[in-house]
Amino acid sequence: MNVQQLENELWEAADQLRANSKLTAAEYSMPVLGLIFLRHADNRFKAYLPDIEADIPPQVPAAQREALIKLGFQGKAAIYLPEAARFDRIVSLPQGAKVGEIIDAAMDAVEAEYPVLSGALPRGYAAFEPDLLAELVKIFDRPAIKAATGDVFGRIYEYFLNKFAMSGAQEGGEFFTPPSLVRMIVNVIEPDHGLVLDPACGSAGMFVQTGHFIEDVRHAVVNDSVTFHGQEKSDTNTKLARMNLVVHGLDASNIRQGNTFYDQAEHLIGQCDFVMANPPFNVDGVDTKKVEAQVDEAGRLPFGLPGTNAKTGAISNANSLWIQYFYAYLNETGRAGFVMASSASDAGNKDRDIREQLVKTGHVDVMMAIGNKFFYTRSLPCTLWFFDKGKPQDLQDQVLMIDARNVYHVVSARSHVFTDEQLANLNAIVWLYRGEREKFVALVARYQRQVDDWLAAIPERIEADTAAVQALAVPLQAFASQATLAELNADQAEDAQISQAQLDAFKAELAAAQADTHVADSIAALLTACTQSRAAIAQADLSDHAAQVALQATLDALGPQLKATGKLLEARHKQWLKLLDTAEKQLRARQSKAFDGKAARDAKRALLAADSKKNEAPTVRDAVLDALKQAAYFIHQAHWLHSRFPQALFEDVPGLCKAVSIDDIAANDYSLTPGRYVGVAAAAEDDEDDFAETLRGIHAELAELNDKAVELAGRIAGNFEELLG
């Protein structure tokens, strides 16, 4: 999914409302999210529908057929959508239809099917101007939004918070959890059974990702495996959570509204198999008198109260409250994973004393430092905390410290994420620490198989790319050999005449391009190397670490060749496109009968990058470069793991990870900040991929600043005009 494109189109919808309706942002944000709900529900419904319909005999009457479709959605990770709520029906309404009433009826139909959503879905669409609402519906039927997958609700809601300047939640320290961090938490704690609690559940992203883990990794039915319990202070968020769970076919019956500081959910203390959360950071003002009764070895605050504000008597920072809550809700073998402000791992005074008691339990499992720009609306670092009350005895005297601040992928100037492979590689460190060597070996094997898959695609794609270049060469050669100065200069002013020298220079440049065999030789050498590498992959026992290591030496040698060939192909594209540009713009080739303009334009399109903003399909150029880059990318991923853990066993890696003893932590005043322990990585040559990543980030930031500058200049000019009258 192109997230940026999705967001741009959503903002267009919001802009329509802002400009053309009488509603405030607070009034129209939920209706927009309601349309997103219907769109997302429709997407998931249609994804499962073909398989369900395939099991229904064709002779079944239409009335019974719908009942069987509904039955088929039981146990699926999707919602059954009644006919009245299907987006195609709403989109196809004739002009003049009462769109608002029909959307309200669609919400009624969904709630009738799913009583747990009662009161959660937005209403009042009749308050919108019919034409405006019809246009909004069309926007939500665009390809980028129709193709949206995954947990979009949390991201979209945070996007709306940012764009509409609905800052109340953010001022309370609440930041909707980035999907990267949710996935990291789920990957480490592996919530696959029993009671799963999120006492600050937001839009239920933690539960949705748990569902994906159970389905995709454990291959089990989610609702048969776990029971979700969620609590949220905001009524809006509880509605979003229920919407998000239902649209994924998950049980939303235990989502409740409540302030977790005071609403203890006593029945869950000491009972949960897993706790996951991204609580509000650095909250002050929690009423001490209302929470001091929670201080109890068997209660929610087993390690005591944090510090209080001398003037107000209130809790000065609630981070240590949350940390204790998550610990206290766990049963004797439970695991917890949560996001916390970086300051919490190093805070002093009573927070330090609480942290000391926590460390001495032996249940702190992993601490992972995360860099800036993962949160969508704020650029702040954070730390992922992991508890494991069922931690093996041999690990209870240590904590795994991971510094992941230098691991990220740039999306934009203000947004970083973990790629799937970065998530897996960080998780692999945890596997090795826990002694789960077989998972590490399986991950490397997966990367090496993916290399093979991409190598298999390269010959055909290179052939297509070469054919596209040749297709462009044909009209250019015809023009060079047959065009005359007379026809090119016909009806042209004297100062616009093309000279024979210009035409000869073009012919010479064209002949040089045709005679150049460097690219062809490089391609031939690469194809031979690809064939040899694929043979090595086929012969290797990828379940054996030693065999993987031997194979990786071959693949590592191939990596630079893949990158070099990609650069050569790009240079070839530019060379031939420049020749075309010269022919058309300087030599007026389109005026020549010898020049086949259509053939040239078709070949040109194949050699240009597709415009993702216009949802253009990948071109021939895109396909070949992608295959080369992907093959090199997966070689790099396997190399990253092997170079840091050459024996497929855990070891301390400077700048990345270290297993730290409780004695070491005590010597550092019970700090749980990973960077204090892992040190700094040894200086190394800049990796080309890392450099490219950095460059992309700089370019994205510069582009964003330029856009803001243009916008600000427009505002200043407008204000100046107003002042002048």
C-alpha positions in Angstrom: 0.0 0.0 0.0 1.3 3.5 -0.9 0.6 5.1 2.5 1.4 8.6 1.4 -0.9 8.4 -1.6 -3.7 7.0 0.7 -3.2 9.9 3.1 -3.2 12.5 0.4 -6.5 11.2 -0.9 -8.0 11.1 2.6 -6.8 14.7 3.1 -8.6 15.6 -0.1 -11.8 14.2 1.4 -11.2 16.2 4.6 -10.4 19.3 2.6 -13.7 18.9 0.8 -15.5 18.9 4.1 -13.5 21.8 5.5 -14.2 24.0 2.5 -17.7 23.1 1.6 -19.6 22.1 4.8 -20.7 24.0 7.8 -19.4 21.3 10.1 -16.3 21.7 12.4 -13.4 19.3 12.3 -14.6 17.7 15.5 -18.0 17.1 13.8 -16.8 15.6 10.6 -13.8 13.6 11.7 -15.9 10.6 12.9 -18.2 10.6 9.8 -15.1 10.4 7.6 -13.8 7.6 9.8 -17.2 5.9 9.4 -16.7 6.0 5.6 -13.2 4.6 6.0 -14.8 1.8 8.1 -17.3 0.9 5.4 -14.5 1.0 2.8 -12.1 -1.1 4.8 -14.9 -3.5 5.7 -15.8 -3.8 2.1 -12.2 -4.5 1.1 -11.9 -7.3 3.6 -15.3 -8.7 2.7 -14.4 -8.9 -1.0 -11.1 -10.5 -0.2 -12.8 -13.5 1.4 -16.0 -13.6 -0.6 -14.7 -15.5 -3.7 -13.5 -18.5 -1.6 -16.8 -18.6 0.3 -18.9 -18.4 -2.9 -16.8 -21.1 -4.4 -18.1 -23.6 -1.8 -21.7 -22.8 -2.5 -23.4 -24.9 -5.2 -24.5 -22.7 -8.2 -28.1 -24.1 -8.1 -28.7 -22.6 -4.6 -31.5 -19.9 -4.8 -30.4 -16.3 -4.2 -32.2 -16.0 -0.9 -30.5 -19.0 0.6 -27.2 -18.1 -1.1 -26.9 -14.8 1.0 -27.6 -16.8 4.2 -24.8 -19.3 3.3 -22.4 -16.4 2.5 -23.1 -14.9 5.9 -22.5 -18.4 7.5 -19.2 -18.7 5.6 -17.8 -15.6 7.2 -18.0 -17.1 10.7 -14.5 -17.6 11.9 -13.0 -15.5 9.1 -10.7 -12.5 9.7 -13.3 -10.3 8.1 -16.7 -8.9 8.6 -19.9 -10.1 6.8 -21.2 -7.0 5.2 -24.9 -6.9 4.5 -26.0 -5.9 1.0 -27.2 -2.5 2.3 -23.8 -1.6 3.5 -21.6 -2.7 0.6 -19.7 0.2 -0.9 -20.4 -0.6 -4.5 -24.1 0.0 -3.8 -23.4 3.4 -2.2 -21.0 4.4 -5.0 -23.5 3.5 -7.8 -26.4 5.5 -6.3 -28.1 7.7 -9.0 -27.7 11.5 -8.9 -30.3 13.1 -6.6 -30.4 10.0 -4.3 -30.5 10.7 -0.6 -27.0 9.6 0.0 -26.8 10.6 3.7 -29.9 8.6 4.6 -28.6 5.6 2.7 -25.2 5.7 4.5 -27.1 6.0 7.9 -29.1 3.0 6.9 -25.9 1.1 6.0 -24.6 1.8 9.5 -27.9 0.6 11.0 -27.5 -2.6 8.9 -24.0 -3.3 10.2 -25.0 -2.7 13.8 -27.9 -5.0 13.4 -25.5 -7.8 12.3 -23.0 -6.9 15.0 -24.7 -5.7 18.2 -21.2 -5.2 19.8 -21.0 -2.1 17.5 -24.2 -0.6 18.9 -23.7 3.1 19.2 -20.2 3.0 17.8 -20.8 3.7 14.1 -21.2 7.4 13.1 -24.6 8.7 12.0 -26.0 12.0 10.9 -24.8 11.8 7.3 -28.0 13.5 6.2 -26.5 16.7 7.6 -24.0 16.8 4.7 -24.9 18.4 1.4 -25.9 15.6 -0.9 -23.5 16.6 -3.7 -20.6 16.9 -1.3 -21.3 13.5 0.2 -21.6 11.9 -3.2 -18.2 13.3 -4.1 -16.7 12.1 -0.8 -18.0 8.6 -1.6 -16.3 8.7 -5.0 -13.0 9.7 -3.3 -13.3 6.7 -1.0 -13.7 4.5 -4.1 -10.4 5.4 -5.6 -7.8 2.7 -6.2 -5.4 3.7 -3.3 -8.1 3.5 -0.8 -9.8 0.4 -2.2 -6.4 -1.3 -2.0 -5.7 -0.3 1.6 -4.9 -3.3 3.8 -3.6 -4.0 7.3 -4.4 -2.0 10.4 -5.3 1.4 8.8 -7.5 2.8 11.6 -4.8 3.8 14.0 -2.7 5.4 11.4 -5.6 7.2 9.8 -7.0 8.5 13.1 -3.6 9.8 14.0 -3.3 11.4 10.6 -6.7 13.2 11.2 -5.5 14.3 14.7 -2.5 15.9 13.1 -4.2 17.5 10.1 -7.2 18.8 12.0 -5.1 20.0 14.8 -7.2 18.1 17.3 -4.4 18.4 19.9 -6.2 17.5 23.1 -5.2 13.9 23.0 -1.6 14.7 22.1 -1.3 17.2 24.9 -2.3 14.4 27.2 0.8 12.5 26.1 -1.2 10.1 23.9 0.3 9.0 20.6 -1.2 6.3 18.5 1.1 3.4 18.2 3.1 3.1 14.9 2.4 -0.2 13.2 6.2 -1.0 13.3 6.3 -0.8 17.0 3.1 -2.8 17.4 4.5 -5.6 15.2 7.8 -5.5 17.1 6.0 -6.0 20.4 3.9 -8.8 19.1 6.9 -10.5 17.5 8.8 -10.6 20.8 6.1 -11.6 23.2 4.3 -14.0 20.8 0.7 -13.6 22.1 -1.0 -16.8 21.0 -3.2 -18.0 23.9 -5.2 -17.0 26.9 -6.1 -13.5 28.1 -4.6 -10.6 26.2 -4.9 -7.1 27.8 -4.3 -3.6 26.6 -5.3 -1.1 29.3 -4.6 1.8 26.9 -5.9 0.2 23.8 -6.5 3.3 21.5 -7.9 2.0 18.2 -7.0 -1.7 19.1 -3.9 -1.9 16.9 -2.2 -4.3 19.3 -5.1 -6.7 19.1 -5.3 -6.5 15.3 -1.7 -7.3 15.0 -2.0 -10.2 17.5 -4.7 -11.6 15.2 -2.3 -11.4 12.2 0.4 -13.2 14.3 -2.0 -16.0 15.3 -3.3 -16.5 11.8 -0.1 -16.1 9.8 2.5 -17.6 12.2 0.5 -20.0 14.4 -2.0 -20.8 11.7 -4.8 -20.9 14.3 -8.3 -19.3 14.7 -7.9 -16.0 16.6 -11.1 -16.0 18.5 -10.5 -19.7 19.6 -7.0 -18.9 20.8 -7.2 -15.6 22.8 -9.6 -13.3 24.6 -9.0 -9.6 24.2 -9.6 -7.2 27.0 -9.2 -3.5 26.2 -9.8 -0.3 28.1 -9.7 3.3 27.0 -10.4 6.7 28.6 -11.9 8.2 25.5 -15.3 7.1 24.3 -14.2 8.0 20.7 -11.3 5.6 21.0 -13.5 2.7 22.4 -15.7 3.1 19.4 -12.7 3.1 17.0 -11.4 0.0 18.8 -14.7 -1.9 18.4 -14.9 -0.9 14.7 -11.3 -2.0 14.1 -11.8 -5.4 15.8 -15.1 -6.2 14.1 -13.8 -5.3 10.6 -11.1 -7.9 11.2 -13.5 -10.5 12.4 -12.3 -10.3 16.0 -14.2 -10.3 19.3 -14.9 -6.8 20.5 -17.1 -7.6 23.5 -14.5 -6.8 26.1 -13.6 -3.3 25.0 -14.7 -0.9 27.8 -14.4 2.7 28.6 -12.5 3.7 31.7 -9.6 5.6 33.2 -7.0 3.0 33.9 -5.4 5.0 36.6 -8.5 4.6 38.7 -10.5 1.8 37.1 -8.4 -1.2 38.1 -10.1 -4.1 36.4 -9.4 -6.1 39.5 -10.5 -9.3 38.0 -7.6 -9.2 35.6 -4.8 -8.6 38.1 -2.4 -11.5 38.0 -4.5 -13.3 35.4 -3.3 -12.2 32.0 -1.1 -14.2 29.7 -0.1 -11.2 27.7 -0.1 -7.4 28.3 0.6 -5.0 25.4 0.2 -1.2 25.5 1.3 2.2 24.4 0.2 4.3 27.4 0.2 8.1 27.5 3.7 9.3 28.2 4.8 11.5 31.2 1.3 12.1 32.5 1.3 14.4 35.6 -1.6 15.2 37.9 -2.8 11.6 38.8 -4.6 11.9 42.1 -2.3 10.3 44.7 -5.2 9.6 47.1 -7.1 7.6 44.4 -4.1 5.3 43.6 -2.3 4.9 47.0 -4.7 2.1 47.9 -3.4 0.2 44.9 0.0 -0.2 46.7 0.1 -3.8 47.6 2.4 -6.8 46.9 -0.6 -8.5 45.3 -2.1 -5.3 43.9 -1.4 -3.1 40.9 1.5 -1.2 42.5 3.7 -3.9 44.0 6.7 -1.6 44.1 5.2 1.5 45.6 4.2 5.0 44.6 6.4 7.2 42.3 7.3 10.7 43.3 4.7 13.4 43.9 4.5 17.1 43.1 5.5 19.1 46.2 2.9 21.8 45.5 -0.1 19.7 44.3 0.6 16.4 46.0 -0.3 14.6 42.7 1.8 12.0 41.0 4.5 14.0 39.2 5.0 11.4 36.4 2.8 8.4 35.9 5.3 6.3 33.8 6.1 4.2 36.8 2.4 3.6 37.5 2.0 2.2 34.0 5.1 0.0 34.3 3.8 -1.6 37.5 0.3 -2.0 36.1 1.6 -4.0 33.2 3.7 -6.2 35.5 0.9 -6.7 38.0 -1.6 -7.9 35.4 0.6 -10.8 34.3 0.1 -14.3 35.6 3.0 -16.4 36.8 4.2 -17.2 33.2 2.9 -14.0 31.5 4.7 -11.8 29.1 4.4 -8.0 28.5 5.5 -5.7 25.8 4.9 -1.9 25.9 6.1 1.4 24.6 7.5 3.9 27.1 9.1 7.3 27.0 12.9 7.0 26.9 13.3 9.0 30.1 11.5 6.2 32.1 14.4 3.8 31.7 16.8 6.2 33.5 14.5 8.3 35.8 15.8 9.0 39.3 14.4 9.2 42.8 11.4 6.9 43.5 11.2 5.9 39.9 14.7 4.5 40.2 13.8 2.6 43.4 10.8 1.1 41.6 13.0 0.1 38.7 15.5 -1.6 41.1 12.8 -3.8 42.6 11.6 -4.6 39.1 15.0 -5.6 37.9 15.6 -7.8 41.0 12.6 -9.9 40.1 14.5 -11.3 37.2 11.5 -10.7 35.0 12.8 -7.9 32.8 13.5 -9.6 29.6 14.4 -7.2 26.8 14.9 -3.5 26.5 14.9 -2.0 23.0 15.8 1.6 22.2 13.9 3.1 19.2 15.0 6.3 17.3 13.1 9.4 16.4 10.3 9.9 13.8 8.5 6.6 14.4 5.5 8.4 15.9 3.5 10.0 13.3 2.6 13.3 14.9 5.7 13.8 17.1 9.4 13.2 16.6 10.4 11.6 19.9 12.5 8.5 20.8 11.1 5.8 22.9 12.0 2.5 24.5 10.2 -0.9 24.2 10.0 -2.8 27.5 9.5 -6.5 27.7 8.7 -8.6 30.8 8.6 -12.4 31.0 7.5 -14.0 34.3 8.1 -17.4 32.7 11.7 -16.6 31.8 14.1 -19.6 32.0 16.2 -19.8 35.1 19.5 -19.3 33.2 18.3 -16.0 31.8 16.8 -14.5 35.0 20.1 -12.9 36.0 20.4 -10.9 32.8 18.5 -8.5 30.5 18.9 -8.3 26.7 19.7 -4.7 25.6 19.1 -3.8 22.0 19.9 -0.4 20.6 17.8 -0.1 17.4 18.1 3.7 17.0 20.1 3.3 13.8 17.7 0.7 12.3 15.0 2.3 10.3 13.6 3.0 6.8 12.8 6.5 5.7 9.2 7.1 4.5 9.3 10.8 4.6 11.1 13.7 6.3 8.9 13.2 9.4 8.3 9.4 9.3 10.4 6.4 9.8 9.3 2.7 9.9 10.8 -0.7 10.3 10.7 -2.8 7.1 9.5 -6.4 7.4 13.1 -7.5 7.2 14.3 -5.1 9.9 11.6 -6.3 12.2 12.6 -9.9 11.5 16.3 -9.2 12.0 15.8 -7.5 15.3 13.5 -10.3 16.4 16.3 -12.8 15.4 18.5 -11.3 18.1 15.8 -12.1 20.6 15.5 -15.7 19.2 19.3 -16.3 19.6 19.3 -14.8 23.1 16.5 -17.2 24.0 18.4 -20.1 22.5 15.9 -20.5 19.5 18.6 -21.0 17.0 16.4 -22.9 14.5 14.3 -19.7 14.0 17.4 -17.8 13.1 18.5 -20.5 10.6 15.0 -20.5 9.1 15.1 -16.8 8.6 18.4 -16.9 6.8 17.1 -19.7 4.6 14.0 -17.6 3.8 16.2 -14.7 2.7 18.4 -17.0 0.5 15.3 -18.5 -1.1 14.0 -15.0 -1.8 17.3 -14.3 -3.5 16.7 -17.3 -5.7 13.2 -16.1 -6.6 14.5 -12.8 -7.7 17.4 -14.2 -9.6 14.9 -16.4 -11.5 13.1 -13.2 -12.7 16.2 -11.4 -13.9 16.8 -13.0 -17.3 13.3 -12.4 -18.7 13.2 -8.8 -17.3 16.6 -8.0 -18.8 15.5 -9.3 -22.1 12.4 -7.1 -22.0 14.5 -4.1 -21.1 16.9 -4.7 -23.9 14.0 -5.1 -26.4 12.6 -1.8 -25.2 15.9 -0.1 -25.9 16.1 -1.8 -29.3 12.5 -0.6 -30.0 13.6 3.0 -29.4 16.8 2.5 -31.5 14.7 1.6 -34.6 12.9 4.9 -35.2 16.0 6.8 -34.2 18.1 4.9 -36.7 15.5 5.4 -39.4 15.5 9.1 -38.7 19.3 9.4 -38.7 19.6 7.5 -42.0 16.7 9.0 -43.9 16.0 12.5 -42.7 17.1 15.4 -44.8 18.0 19.0 -43.8 15.5 20.2 -46.4 12.5 18.7 -44.7 13.7 19.5 -41.2 14.3 23.2 -42.1 11.2 23.6 -44.2 9.2 26.8 -43.3 11.7 27.6 -40.6 13.2 31.1 -40.0 16.9 31.5 -40.9 18.0 31.7 -37.3 16.2 28.4 -36.5 17.9 26.4 -39.3 19.4 23.0 -38.3 23.0 22.7 -39.5 24.6 19.7 -41.1 27.0 19.6 -38.2 24.2 19.2 -35.7 22.7 16.3 -37.7 26.2 14.7 -38.0 26.8 15.1 -34.3 23.6 13.3 -33.6 24.4 10.5 -36.0 27.8 10.1 -34.4 26.3 9.9 -30.9 23.7 7.4 -32.1 26.4 5.2 -33.8 28.5 5.3 -30.6 25.6 4.1 -28.5 24.8 1.3 -31.0 28.5 0.2 -31.1 28.9 0.2 -27.3 29.1 -3.4 -26.1 30.0 -2.7 -22.5 26.4 -3.1 -21.2 25.8 -6.2 -23.2 29.0 -7.8 -21.9 28.1 -6.9 -18.3 24.6 -8.4 -18.8 26.1 -11.6 -20.2 28.5 -11.8 -17.2 25.7 -11.2 -14.7 23.4 -13.8 -16.3 26.2 -16.4 -16.0 26.7 -15.4 -12.4 23.0 -15.6 -11.7 22.8 -19.1 -13.2 25.8 -20.2 -11.1 24.3 -18.7 -7.9 21.0 -20.4 -8.5 22.7 -23.7 -8.9 24.5 -23.2 -5.6 21.3 -22.4 -3.9 19.6 -25.5 -5.3 22.5 -27.7 -4.1 22.8 -26.2 -0.6 21.0 -27.7 2.4 19.4 -24.4 3.7 18.4 -26.0 6.9 22.1 -26.3 7.8 23.9 -23.3 9.1 27.3 -24.3 7.8 25.8 -24.7 4.3 24.1 -21.3 4.5 27.5 -19.7 5.4 29.2 -21.4 2.4 26.4 -20.3 0.1 26.5 -16.8 1.4 30.1 -16.3 0.3 28.9 -16.9 -3.3 25.9 -14.6 -2.9 28.0 -11.8 -1.3 30.2 -11.9 -4.4 27.1 -11.5 -6.6 25.7 -8.5 -4.7 28.1 -5.8 -6.2 27.6 -7.2 -9.7 23.8 -6.8 -9.3 24.1 -3.2 -8.2 26.7 -2.4 -10.9 24.5 -3.9 -13.7 21.5 -1.9 -12.4 23.5 1.3 -12.7 24.6 0.4 -16.2 21.0 -0.2 -17.2 19.9 3.1 -15.8 22.8 4.8 -17.6 21.7 3.1 -20.9 18.1 4.3 -20.4 19.3 7.9 -19.9 21.6 7.6 -22.9 18.8 6.5 -25.3 16.2 8.9 -23.8 18.7 11.7 -24.3 19.1 10.7 -27.9 15.3 10.8 -28.4 15.1 14.2 -26.7 17.8 15.5 -29.0 16.0 14.2 -32.1 12.7 15.6 -31.1 13.6 18.9 -29.5 16.8 20.0 -31.3 16.4 18.3 -34.7 12.6 18.5 -35.0 12.4 14.7 -35.8 8.6 14.8 -35.7 8.6 16.8 -38.9 10.4 13.9 -40.7 8.5 11.2 -42.6 11.3 8.8 -41.6 10.5 9.2 -37.9 8.0 6.8 -36.3 6.8 9.0 -33.4 4.3 6.5 -32.0 6.9 3.7 -31.8 9.3 6.1 -30.1 6.8 7.2 -27.6 5.8 3.6 -26.7 9.5 2.7 -26.2 10.0 5.8 -24.1 7.2 4.9 -21.8 8.8 1.5 -21.2 12.1 3.1 -20.2 10.7 5.7 -17.8 9.7 5.2 -14.2 6.0 4.8 -13.5 4.3 7.6 -11.7 3.0 6.1 -8.4 0.9 9.2 -7.7 -1.1 8.4 -10.8 -1.4 4.6 -10.0 0.6 3.8 -13.1 1.6 0.2 -13.5 5.4 -0.6 -13.3 7.2 -0.2 -16.6 9.7 -2.5 -18.2 12.4 -0.3 -16.6 10.9 -0.5 -13.2 10.6 -4.3 -13.5 14.2 -5.0 -14.3 15.7 -2.6 -11.8 13.4 -3.9 -9.1 14.5 -7.5 -9.7 18.2 -6.5 -9.5 17.6 -4.4 -6.3 15.5 -7.0 -4.6 18.0 -9.8 -5.2 20.8 -7.6 -3.8 18.6 -6.5 -0.9 17.9 -10.0 0.3 21.6 -10.9 -0.1 22.3 -8.0 2.2 19.7 -9.1 4.7 21.3 -12.6 5.0 24.7 -11.0 5.2 23.6 -8.6 8.0 22.6 -11.6 10.1 25.7 -13.7 9.3 28.2 -10.9 9.8 26.8 -10.2 13.3 26.1 -13.7 14.5 28.5 -15.9 12.4 27.9 -19.0 14.5 24.2 -18.6 14.6 24.5 -18.1 18.4 23.9 -15.1 20.5 26.8 -12.8 21.1 27.3 -9.2 22.1 27.5 -6.9 19.1 29.0 -3.5 19.8 26.5 -0.7 19.0 23.6 -3.2 18.6 23.0 -5.7 21.5 24.4 -7.0 24.8 23.2 -9.4 27.4 23.7 -7.5 30.6 23.8 -9.0 34.1 21.8 -7.6 37.0 25.1 -6.8 38.7 26.0 -4.6 35.7 22.7 -2.9 35.9 23.1 -2.3 39.6 26.5 -0.8 38.9 24.8 1.6 36.5 22.2 2.8 39.1 19.6 0.4 37.7 19.4 2.2 34.4 17.6 0.3 31.7 18.8 2.5 28.8 20.3 0.2 26.1 22.7 2.7 24.8 24.5 2.8 28.1 25.5 -0.8 27.8 25.9 -1.8 24.1 28.5 0.8 23.3 29.3 2.1 19.8 29.8 0.1 16.7 33.3 0.0 15.2 33.8 2.4 12.4 33.2 0.8 9.0 32.9 1.8 5.4 29.6 3.4 4.6 27.2 0.8 3.2 25.8 1.9 -0.1 22.2 1.1 1.0 22.7 3.0 4.3 24.0 6.0 2.3 21.1 5.8 -0.1 18.7 5.7 2.9 20.3 8.7 4.4 20.2 10.6 1.1 16.5 9.8 0.7 15.8 11.1 4.1 17.6 14.4 3.4 15.8 14.7 0.0 12.4 14.1 1.6 13.1 16.6 4.3 14.3 19.2 1.8 11.2 18.7 -0.4 8.9 19.0 2.6 10.6 22.2 3.7 10.3 23.6 0.2 6.6 22.9 0.1 6.2 24.6 3.5 8.1 27.6 2.3 5.9 27.9 -0.8 2.8 27.6 1.4 4.1 30.2 3.8 5.1 32.6 1.0 1.5 32.3 -0.3 0.1 33.2 3.1 2.4 36.1 3.5 1.5 37.4 0.1 -2.2 37.0 0.8 -1.9 38.8 4.1 0.1 41.6 2.5 -2.7 42.1 -0.1 -5.2 42.3 2.6 -3.2 45.0 4.4 -3.0 47.0 1.3 -6.7 46.8 0.9 
